Amino acid sequence: MGPWRYGERVVSPRPSDRRPNLYLVAPGVQHQNARVPRYDHNAVINLVPASDAPVEWDVYWAIVLDPRLRHDFRSERDLLLAAQAGFDPGDLYELEDAPGRGWLALVNITSAAQLERFRRKDGKLPRLLILPAGFAIRARASEGKARPQ
């Protein structure tokens, strides 16, 4: 992910209930690089494995769509609550308005019209979009910080 390496990809890219989750959240302040600010993000895990050995992680993109959402996400609970909450983007909303716009191309979203598939029955979009990254990784994590392999 940009200049960061979290672990090696594993053969089984489909999410599994047996693996813990790693969310790469854009934007974020935990991992920043002045040369590539569009990759500034947070890494959020849903649990710390009991062992210090590398484990397989399902990877998810968590992309902020709501321009008013200024939360620095550090927990899975907060991510899920933001994903369940909606916002009214209004008629003038463009992709450039999304705080996580730099990562929308990672999920092949290049126009505001492509967000329509995520619009809810009440007309709102999720404040935060969580999507499977399409791969899993093998990496270590310990209390306090994740350690890239």
Sequence and secondary structure as in RCSB ss.txt:
>XXXX:A:sequence
MGPWRYGERVVSPRPSDRRPNLYLVAPGVQHQNARVPRYDHNAVINLVPASDAPVEWDVYWAIVLDPRLRHDFRS
ERDLLLAAQAGFDPGDLYELEDAPGRGWLALVNITSAAQLERFRRKDGKLPRLLILPAGFAIRARASEGKARPQ
>XXXX:A:secstr
 TT    EE S  S  TTS EEEEEES SSB  TT GGG BEEEES   SSSS EEEEEEEEEE  TT       
HHHHHHHHHSEE   TT  GGGSTTHHHHGGGT  SGGGGGGG  TTS EESEEEEEEEEEEEEEEETTEEE  
